[in-house]
Amino acid sequence: MSKKQKKRNKPYTGENAASKPVVRRYQAVVRSPQGEWWHDHKKQIKIGAIVICGGAAFIYLIYEFLRLVF
């Protein structure tokens, strides 16, 4: 009995491989003007809040250290 060759099920990923079209589905969300602004600026606000809190904690620690030393 001869061996049957295994079928290839791995997709080709080389330079000449045919690319399948990508289907992207978007869903619209109705937001208030304030909600839209928050959605657009959320990342910048969170990063800014982290930087401000970190800076305030650092300044407080320096103040306590200087008060302890002097």
N, C-alpha and C positions, 0 to 999 in steps of 0.2 A: 504494500500500500504506500503510495507516495504522499508526502506531506503537503497539505494545502497551505498556500502562502497566506499569512495573516493580512487582513485588510488594514490599510492605513486610516486611522481616525483622527490623527493630529493635524490641525490646520497648518497650511503653508504660511510662513512668515517672512520669506525672503524678499528681495527687492522686486522680483517679478511676480510676486503673489497678487492675485486678484483681491482687491479690497471690497468688502461688502459695504453697501451704503448704511450709514448710521441714522437711525430714526430717533429723533429727539422729541419728546412730548413735553410741552409747557402748559402750565395751568395758571390762568390769570387769577389774581387775588385782588379783591376790592378793599382798599385801605383808606382811612381818613388821611388828610394832609399831614397830621402829626405822625401817624403810623407810617406813612410813606417816608417822611424825613428820618424817623428812627431806623427804618429798615435800610436806608441808604447810608447812614452815618454810624451804624452800630459798632462796627469794628474800630473806627477811629476813636469813638467815645470810650470804649472799653480799654483800649491801649492807653489813652490819655489818663483815664482814671487810675490804672495800675501804676503809671509813671508818677503821677501826683502823690498817690498813697505811699509808694516806695520812697520818694523824695522826702515826704513829711516824716516817715519813720526814720530815715537816715539822719535827718536834721535833729530829730528828737533824741536819737541815740548819741549823737555828737554832743548835744547840749548836756545830757545826763553825764556823759563821760567827763566833760570839762568841769561840770559842777562837782563831780566826785574827786577829781584831781586837785582842783584849786579850792 
